[in-house]
């Protein structure tokens, strides 16, 4: 699947494939293929080096982009999923459990979207109910009791805004997570792997290190929601994406995040294995640094980090 701005790339890739198939009939056109491949590489570099904020949002939402379970399968072993909030039900929009990461035991928590309509309905399109946030907090407290680092993967357009979710305390569940995560006494690393929308993302986003994949976004509201509120016109989402300063590069410049994790050229979905390696390197580095800190130092630094957001000289 190609995005609108990727169509020139897709057309060139199709042409190269046709020529390669044609060359198998023992007609030597390798020089022409090489010329087009060089042109394709140059076009890719130019396109992906000059993406707008809206184009990055589109890449972050690409249906073939790796999700939390994909990274768990690529990076971890012995994953044991834990279910339920011990109060109402098991929210399948949020995955939580225990695993081994490069030989060390960790707790892992993350939003999970679906690949097709059936799975998206099951996963509620990655939009978490209050039970999901309560499940996440339960696993964080379990990790704290066991002295396990917590790895958090953020990928949601926002918390589920339905009447039932509100009746069962959506805002309270998120607010409680924000408060309690400040005091979870183990290293925590949060990574925005796709969409980082509003309080739905922040509900599992209070961590010692906050990293964002190169083409992911992290924002107080979706571009469509912003456009609808400001201009009463959802079609102005590309303009809203620009003014929201939601890209990884904007966020790093404002000191809101700690690291940008590079993606393969064209996005994480182009080469999931390479993306997983880049993510692994980042997680190992951050965990290694955080594990050296005394608990009191860790918690003070975490509190100071989030109190400093929004303060400008």
GIKAGI-V746994 format. One record per residue. N is the residue number from 1. RES is the residue in one small letter. SS is DSSP state (H for helix, E for strand, - for the rest). PSI is psi in degrees with one decimal (NA if undefined). NEAR is the number of other C-alpha atoms within 10 Angstrom. Layout:
# GIKAGI-V746994
N/RES/SS/PSI/NEAR ; N/RES/SS/PSI/NEAR
This chain:
# GIKAGI-V746994
1/x/-/126.2/9 ; 2/x/-/140.4/12 ; 3/x/-/164.9/12 ; 4/x/H/-45.9/10 ; 5/x/H/-9.7/13 ; 6/x/H/0.0/16 ; 7/x/H/-40.5/12 ; 8/x/H/-36.1/15 ; 9/x/H/-46.0/18 ; 10/x/H/-39.9/16 ; 11/x/H/-39.1/13 ; 12/x/H/-39.4/16 ; 13/x/H/-40.2/15 ; 14/x/H/-42.1/12 ; 15/x/H/-42.4/15 ; 16/x/H/-42.5/19 ; 17/x/H/-41.9/13 ; 18/x/H/-41.5/12 ; 19/x/H/-39.6/18 ; 20/x/H/-41.3/17 ; 21/x/H/-38.6/11 ; 22/x/H/-37.3/13 ; 23/x/H/-19.9/14 ; 24/x/-/-13.0/10 ; 25/x/-/23.0/8 ; 26/x/-/28.4/8 ; 27/x/-/119.0/10 ; 28/x/-/105.4/13 ; 29/x/-/31.6/13 ; 30/x/H/-33.7/12 ; 31/x/H/-41.5/9 ; 32/x/H/-39.4/13 ; 33/x/H/-44.3/18 ; 34/x/H/-40.6/12 ; 35/x/H/-43.2/11 ; 36/x/H/-35.6/17 ; 37/x/H/-40.3/16 ; 38/x/H/-40.7/12 ; 39/x/H/-40.1/13 ; 40/x/H/-45.5/19 ; 41/x/H/-43.2/13 ; 42/x/H/-40.2/11 ; 43/x/H/-41.7/16 ; 44/x/H/-48.1/16 ; 45/x/H/-41.8/12 ; 46/x/H/-42.2/11 ; 47/x/H/-50.9/17 ; 48/x/H/-12.7/17 ; 49/x/H/-12.6/11 ; 50/x/-/38.1/9 ; 51/x/-/141.0/14 ; 52/x/-/168.1/16 ; 53/x/H/-39.5/25 ; 54/x/H/-38.4/19 ; 55/x/H/-36.1/19 ; 56/x/H/-36.7/22 ; 57/x/H/-41.4/23 ; 58/x/H/-40.5/19 ; 59/x/H/-40.6/23 ; 60/x/H/-27.5/26 ; 61/x/-/4.9/18 ; 62/x/-/129.2/17 ; 63/x/-/-15.8/15 ; 64/x/-/2.7/16 ; 65/x/-/141.1/18 ; 66/x/-/139.6/23 ; 67/x/-/-178.9/23 ; 68/x/H/-49.0/23 ; 69/x/H/-31.8/18 ; 70/x/H/-44.6/15 ; 71/x/H/-36.6/19 ; 72/x/H/-44.5/20 ; 73/x/H/-33.8/12 ; 74/x/H/-29.0/14 ; 75/x/H/-18.7/17 ; 76/x/E/162.0/21 ; 77/x/E/165.0/15 ; 78/x/E/37.5/12 ; 79/x/E/127.1/19 ; 80/x/E/106.4/13 ; 81/x/E/136.2/13 ; 82/x/-/140.6/16 ; 83/x/-/151.5/18 ; 84/x/-/158.2/17 ; 85/x/-/6.1/19 ; 86/x/-/23.1/11 ; 87/x/-/-43.2/9 ; 88/x/-/-65.7/11 ; 89/x/-/177.7/14 ; 90/x/-/115.6/18 ; 91/x/-/110.7/23 ; 92/x/-/-0.3/25 ; 93/x/-/-9.5/25 ; 94/x/E/123.9/28 ; 95/x/E/138.3/23 ; 96/x/E/144.1/27 ; 97/x/E/-166.2/21 ; 98/x/E/147.8/23 ; 99/x/E/176.0/20 ; 100/x/E/130.5/17 ; 101/x/E/110.9/20 ; 102/x/-/43.6/12 ; 103/x/-/-9.8/9 ; 104/x/E/142.2/10 ; 105/x/E/136.3/20 ; 106/x/E/160.1/22 ; 107/x/E/140.3/27 ; 108/x/E/134.1/31 ; 109/x/E/136.5/28 ; 110/x/E/153.3/29 ; 111/x/E/149.4/30 ; 112/x/-/122.6/27 ; 113/x/-/176.0/25 ; 114/x/-/160.3/18 ; 115/x/-/-23.2/15 ; 116/x/-/178.8/11 ; 117/x/H/-43.7/11 ; 118/x/H/-46.1/10 ; 119/x/H/-35.0/14 ; 120/x/H/-36.3/17 ; 121/x/H/-40.2/14 ; 122/x/H/-41.4/15 ; 123/x/H/0.4/21 ; 124/x/H/35.1/20 ; 125/x/H/26.7/23 ; 126/x/H/10.6/28 ; 127/x/-/112.9/25 ; 128/x/-/142.0/27 ; 129/x/-/169.3/28 ; 130/x/H/-31.1/27 ; 131/x/H/-30.7/25 ; 132/x/H/-42.4/30 ; 133/x/H/-35.1/25 ; 134/x/H/-37.0/24 ; 135/x/H/-45.4/25 ; 136/x/H/-45.1/28 ; 137/x/H/-36.6/25 ; 138/x/H/-42.4/18 ; 139/x/H/-36.0/22 ; 140/x/H/-42.0/29 ; 141/x/H/-36.3/20 ; 142/x/H/-42.6/16 ; 143/x/H/-41.0/23 ; 144/x/H/-43.3/18 ; 145/x/H/-32.9/12 ; 146/x/H/-2.6/13 ; 147/x/-/34.0/15 ; 148/x/-/136.5/21 ; 149/x/E/154.9/23 ; 150/x/E/125.5/25 ; 151/x/E/126.6/23 ; 152/x/E/130.3/26 ; 153/x/E/117.7/29 ; 154/x/E/126.6/31 ; 155/x/E/79.4/30 ; 156/x/E/142.0/29 ; 157/x/-/-16.3/23 ; 158/x/-/164.5/23 ; 159/x/-/150.6/25 ; 160/x/-/125.9/20 ; 161/x/-/18.2/14 ; 162/x/-/161.8/10 ; 163/x/H/-44.3/9 ; 164/x/H/-42.5/12 ; 165/x/H/-41.3/16 ; 166/x/H/-39.9/15 ; 167/x/H/-31.8/10 ; 168/x/-/12.1/14 ; 169/x/-/45.8/14 ; 170/x/H/-52.8/25 ; 171/x/H/-36.7/18 ; 172/x/H/-39.5/13 ; 173/x/H/-43.0/19 ; 174/x/H/-44.8/24 ; 175/x/H/-39.5/16 ; 176/x/H/-39.6/14 ; 177/x/H/-42.9/22 ; 178/x/H/-43.4/19 ; 179/x/H/-48.8/12 ; 180/x/H/-33.0/14 ; 181/x/H/-22.7/24 ; 182/x/-/-24.3/18 ; 183/x/-/8.2/18 ; 184/x/-/115.7/23 ; 185/x/-/47.0/20 ; 186/x/-/157.9/25 ; 187/x/-/138.2/27 ; 188/x/E/131.6/28 ; 189/x/E/121.6/22 ; 190/x/E/136.4/25 ; 191/x/E/124.8/28 ; 192/x/E/111.0/30 ; 193/x/E/-11.5/30 ; 194/x/E/-102.3/31 ; 195/x/E/138.4/27 ; 196/x/E/82.7/28 ; 197/x/E/115.9/24 ; 198/x/H/-154.2/17 ; 199/x/H/-22.1/21 ; 200/x/H/-34.2/29 ; 201/x/H/-44.3/27 ; 202/x/H/-22.8/22 ; 203/x/-/-19.9/27 ; 204/x/-/26.8/26 ; 205/x/-/2.4/24 ; 206/x/-/104.2/25 ; 207/x/-/167.2/26 ; 208/x/-/-35.8/25 ; 209/x/E/132.1/20 ; 210/x/E/116.2/19 ; 211/x/E/152.3/28 ; 212/x/E/131.6/29 ; 213/x/E/151.4/25 ; 214/x/-/-38.6/22 ; 215/x/-/13.8/30 ; 216/x/-/171.5/30 ; 217/x/E/155.9/31 ; 218/x/E/119.0/30 ; 219/x/E/156.4/21 ; 220/x/-/-21.3/17 ; 221/x/-/157.0/20 ; 222/x/-/154.2/23 ; 223/x/H/-39.0/26 ; 224/x/H/-43.0/18 ; 225/x/H/-41.5/17 ; 226/x/H/-46.0/21 ; 227/x/H/-38.8/20 ; 228/x/H/-37.1/16 ; 229/x/H/-47.3/11 ; 230/x/H/-42.3/11 ; 231/x/H/1.8/13 ; 232/x/-/33.1/12 ; 233/x/-/98.4/13 ; 234/x/H/-20.3/16 ; 235/x/H/-10.9/13 ; 236/x/H/20.0/17 ; 237/x/H/-41.4/19 ; 238/x/H/-38.1/17 ; 239/x/H/-41.1/16 ; 240/x/H/-39.9/24 ; 241/x/H/-36.7/25 ; 242/x/H/-45.2/14 ; 243/x/H/-20.5/12 ; 244/x/H/-17.2/17 ; 245/x/-/54.1/17 ; 246/x/-/-3.0/25 ; 247/x/E/160.8/24 ; 248/x/H/-38.5/26 ; 249/x/H/-41.8/19 ; 250/x/H/-44.7/16 ; 251/x/H/-39.4/20 ; 252/x/H/-40.8/15 ; 253/x/H/-30.1/11 ; 254/x/-/-0.1/14 ; 255/x/-/17.1/14 ; 256/x/-/-32.0/18 ; 257/x/-/168.0/23 ; 258/x/-/-22.7/16 ; 259/x/E/143.9/20 ; 260/x/E/125.5/21 ; 261/x/E/119.5/22 ; 262/x/-/145.3/17 ; 263/x/-/157.9/22 ; 264/x/-/154.3/16 ; 265/x/-/121.3/15 ; 266/x/-/-9.8/16 ; 267/x/-/162.0/22 ; 268/x/H/-30.6/26 ; 269/x/H/-18.1/20 ; 270/x/H/-32.1/15 ; 271/x/-/79.6/15 ; 272/x/H/-34.4/20 ; 273/x/H/-42.1/17 ; 274/x/H/-40.2/15 ; 275/x/H/-41.2/21 ; 276/x/H/-37.7/20 ; 277/x/H/-44.1/15 ; 278/x/H/-40.8/16 ; 279/x/H/-42.8/22 ; 280/x/H/-45.8/19 ; 281/x/H/-41.6/12 ; 282/x/H/-46.1/19 ; 283/x/H/-42.5/20 ; 284/x/H/-43.9/13 ; 285/x/H/-48.4/11 ; 286/x/H/-41.4/19 ; 287/x/H/-40.9/18 ; 288/x/H/-43.3/12 ; 289/x/H/-40.9/11 ; 290/x/H/-33.7/20 ; 291/x/H/-16.0/14 ; 292/x/-/-14.5/10 ; 293/x/-/144.2/14 ; 294/x/-/150.7/11 ; 295/x/H/-44.5/16 ; 296/x/H/-42.3/11 ; 297/x/H/-41.9/10 ; 298/x/H/-49.7/20 ; 299/x/H/-38.3/21 ; 300/x/H/-41.1/13 ; 301/x/H/-38.6/15 ; 302/x/H/-46.3/20 ; 303/x/H/-45.5/16 ; 304/x/H/-39.2/11 ; 305/x/H/-47.3/18 ; 306/x/H/-29.5/15 ; 307/x/H/-24.9/10 ; 308/x/-/-15.9/11 ; 309/x/-/130.1/12 ; 310/x/-/-2.3/10 ; 311/x/-/121.6/8 ; 312/x/-/140.3/6 ; 313/x/-/NA/3
